[in-house]
Amino acid sequence: MARSALVLGGGMVGVSTAWHLQQRGFDVVLVERREPGRETSYGNAGLIQREAVEPYAFPHDLQKLMQVALRQGNDVTYRLADLLALAPRLAEYWWNSSPRRYARISRGFEALIRYSLSEHDRMIDASGAGDLVRHGGWTQIFRTEKGFADGAAKARHFAREFGVESRILDSATLARSEPALRRAMTGGVYWPTPYSVTDPGALVQRYADLFTSGGGRIVHGDARTLSNLTGGWTVQTKDGPVSAERAVVALGPWSSDITQSLGYRFPLFVKRGYHRHFKWDGKLNTPMIDTDAGVALLPMARGLRVTTGAEFALRDAPPSWKQILGSERLAREMLDIGEAVEATPWMGSRPCVADMLPIIGEAPAHTGLWFHFGHAHQGFTLGPATARLCAEMMAGETPYIDPLPYRPTRFRYGRRAFPV
Ligand SMILES: Cc1cc2nc3c(=O)[nH]c(=O)nc-3n(C[C@H](O)[C@H](O)[C@H](O)COP(=O)(O)OP(=O)(O)OC[C@H]3O[C@@H](n4cnc5c(N)ncnc54)[C@H](O)[C@@H]3O)c2cc1C
């Protein structure tokens, strides 16, 4: 008899998981409350970031910490009213960002990133989504001398340690290669190997179509109705209850809705982010991210998508448009963009874990329940790579990457992080 699974959540992570399980002979139903790829996997910067071999650390240098604390920059901000609630998670994030721990965590992160392009390639080819994907990399640009010096040093470090290709561009070379830039920058780092996607939500939809064309089913339902009264796992959907032997929680920033109700105390939080499209008939040779200012300039199907850096806030707190308005102002300094396409900006939440690694593995206290979430800044990049890992483990195959760094049982704080 075919093995069966419910995949909860139809973002990049869930859809990729559903396809990989299907490839291994599972009978899979994907449960989504909306359509696939309409949430975080829709609104991101659309970069498949082969260069992102280290996750985003919590700053340890005093100057940066002060800048964030005083909310002086546009790249990182926070919602004052939520700080107390977020403090334990942020403290843990800070602790994990100390150089020694961060070096170990980065090894686990790089092991996944290494396969990000090859695993997307496989799904892009199978789904015929090549028209949505541009090869040719992206360019990191800097507005301060210090930012450029640090960025160039990091690029050299990535080349030495991980073999990541880059080209360091001085101010004049950058200006020549991107004539649309209206403002002089101090320099740039061009990363040639990553991909960029012109419509991130559409790529997820293509992967979802690939899954349904292979016989998979997508149903509308609320994952929070998950129960295991019958031995397997059941969710209530618009088509009635749907059951399977196993269930995978791939709900991105909503994963905590399930894990908390089952008694797991994972150190999850979100970093919110915003985007807005602008009319623009200019040309950039590659997408750009102004790292010092935390603003990305992304030519996409709906116009020039401008995104923000991170906002520390509770997931469901009301949006604050300050950061995206800051990004818009900075974008206008750099490019001759026109009016906004949407009436209001988009907001989404990066699903973060305090040790910067996703959680992938079977739930310690619930047989047949699997966790697959917490991809933070790089879930669009990593979805297919971690989905393969998750599906291989569920199928009892030898995993292609050592799964140990991502195991759900790694969190212990004196008391266990999971129910016994
Ligand atoms: C501004 C911004 C820029 C970013 N840029 C990049 C980038 O360039 N590259 C990159 O790799 N990553 C980027 N990211 C991060 C990336 O977008 C996320 O890590 C990734 O999309 C997470 O995917 P996911 O499938 O885990 O979550 P999601 O895409 O959020 O999917 C979760 C799904 O679960 C569904 N769901 C939620 N609750 C329920 C429920 N109760 N019942 C049923 N379904 C439910 C939702 O509808 C949603 O479809 C960016 C993020 C932001 C915010």
Ligand as a Chemical Component Dictionary entry (heavy atoms), coordinates in Angstrom:
data_LIG
# 
_chem_comp.id                   LIG 
_chem_comp.type                 NON-POLYMER 
_chem_comp.pdbx_formal_charge   0 
_chem_comp.three_letter_code    LIG 
# 
loop_
_chem_comp_atom.comp_id 
_chem_comp_atom.atom_id 
_chem_comp_atom.alt_atom_id 
_chem_comp_atom.type_symbol 
_chem_comp_atom.charge 
_chem_comp_atom.model_Cartn_x 
_chem_comp_atom.model_Cartn_y 
_chem_comp_atom.model_Cartn_z 
_chem_comp_atom.pdbx_ordinal 
LIG C1  C1  C 0 10.932 41.034 2.384  1  
LIG C2  C2  C 0 11.435 39.609 2.283  2  
LIG C3  C3  C 0 12.427 39.294 1.365  3  
LIG C4  C4  C 0 12.915 37.979 1.276  4  
LIG N1  N1  N 0 13.810 37.668 0.289  5  
LIG C5  C5  C 0 14.226 36.384 0.135  6  
LIG C6  C6  C 0 15.078 36.015 -0.939 7  
LIG O1  O1  O 0 15.445 36.824 -1.790 8  
LIG N2  N2  N 0 15.506 34.732 -1.012 9  
LIG C7  C7  C 0 15.117 33.795 -0.104 10 
LIG O2  O2  O 0 15.557 32.647 -0.198 11 
LIG N3  N3  N 0 14.229 34.086 0.874  12 
LIG C8  C8  C 0 13.782 35.347 1.032  13 
LIG N4  N4  N 0 12.917 35.672 2.028  14 
LIG C9  C9  C 0 12.500 34.615 2.978  15 
LIG C10 C10 C 0 11.497 33.663 2.334  16 
LIG O3  O3  O 0 10.486 34.398 1.686  17 
LIG C11 C11 C 0 10.896 32.735 3.397  18 
LIG O4  O4  O 0 11.922 32.116 4.149  19 
LIG C12 C12 C 0 10.058 31.644 2.726  20 
LIG O5  O5  O 0 9.131  32.185 1.835  21 
LIG C13 C13 C 0 9.353  30.786 3.753  22 
LIG O6  O6  O 0 8.607  29.820 3.041  23 
LIG P1  P1  P 0 7.597  28.881 3.772  24 
LIG O7  O7  O 0 7.050  27.952 2.769  25 
LIG O8  O8  O 0 8.255  28.316 4.985  26 
LIG O9  O9  O 0 6.464  29.887 4.324  27 
LIG P2  P2  P 0 5.264  30.581 3.522  28 
LIG O10 O10 O 0 5.644  30.927 2.145  29 
LIG O11 O11 O 0 4.732  31.678 4.386  30 
LIG O12 O12 O 0 4.193  29.443 3.433  31 
LIG C14 C14 C 0 3.402  29.049 4.543  32 
LIG C15 C15 C 0 2.031  28.689 4.009  33 
LIG O13 O13 O 0 1.226  28.182 5.083  34 
LIG C16 C16 C 0 -0.110 28.613 4.850  35 
LIG N5  N5  N 0 -0.845 28.581 6.122  36 
LIG C17 C17 C 0 -0.611 29.336 7.218  37 
LIG N6  N6  N 0 -1.485 28.997 8.193  38 
LIG C18 C18 C 0 -2.269 28.007 7.696  39 
LIG C19 C19 C 0 -3.332 27.247 8.216  40 
LIG N7  N7  N 0 -3.774 27.423 9.475  41 
LIG N8  N8  N 0 -3.899 26.303 7.448  42 
LIG C20 C20 C 0 -3.465 26.098 6.174  43 
LIG N9  N9  N 0 -2.456 26.794 5.623  44 
LIG C21 C21 C 0 -1.857 27.744 6.359  45 
LIG C22 C22 C 0 0.047  30.019 4.314  46 
LIG O14 O14 O 0 -1.115 30.428 3.601  47 
LIG C23 C23 C 0 1.291  29.879 3.433  48 
LIG O15 O15 O 0 0.952  29.585 2.083  49 
LIG C24 C24 C 0 12.402 36.966 2.150  50 
LIG C25 C25 C 0 11.385 37.291 3.060  51 
LIG C26 C26 C 0 10.893 38.592 3.130  52 
LIG C27 C27 C 0 9.778  38.894 4.095  53 
# 
loop_
_chem_comp_bond.comp_id 
_chem_comp_bond.atom_id_1 
_chem_comp_bond.atom_id_2 
_chem_comp_bond.value_order 
_chem_comp_bond.pdbx_ordinal 
LIG C1  C2  SING 1  
LIG C2  C3  SING 2  
LIG C2  C26 DOUB 3  
LIG C3  C4  DOUB 4  
LIG C4  N1  SING 5  
LIG C4  C24 SING 6  
LIG N1  C5  DOUB 7  
LIG C5  C6  SING 8  
LIG C5  C8  SING 9  
LIG C6  O1  DOUB 10 
LIG C6  N2  SING 11 
LIG N2  C7  SING 12 
LIG C7  O2  DOUB 13 
LIG C7  N3  SING 14 
LIG N3  C8  DOUB 15 
LIG C8  N4  SING 16 
LIG N4  C9  SING 17 
LIG N4  C24 SING 18 
LIG C9  C10 SING 19 
LIG C10 O3  SING 20 
LIG C10 C11 SING 21 
LIG C11 O4  SING 22 
LIG C11 C12 SING 23 
LIG C12 O5  SING 24 
LIG C12 C13 SING 25 
LIG C13 O6  SING 26 
LIG O6  P1  SING 27 
LIG P1  O7  DOUB 28 
LIG P1  O8  SING 29 
LIG P1  O9  SING 30 
LIG O9  P2  SING 31 
LIG P2  O10 DOUB 32 
LIG P2  O11 SING 33 
LIG P2  O12 SING 34 
LIG O12 C14 SING 35 
LIG C14 C15 SING 36 
LIG C15 O13 SING 37 
LIG C15 C23 SING 38 
LIG O13 C16 SING 39 
LIG C16 N5  SING 40 
LIG C16 C22 SING 41 
LIG N5  C17 SING 42 
LIG N5  C21 SING 43 
LIG C17 N6  DOUB 44 
LIG N6  C18 SING 45 
LIG C18 C19 SING 46 
LIG C18 C21 DOUB 47 
LIG C19 N7  SING 48 
LIG C19 N8  DOUB 49 
LIG N8  C20 SING 50 
LIG C20 N9  DOUB 51 
LIG N9  C21 SING 52 
LIG C22 O14 SING 53 
LIG C22 C23 SING 54 
LIG C23 O15 SING 55 
LIG C24 C25 DOUB 56 
LIG C25 C26 SING 57 
LIG C26 C27 SING 58 
# 
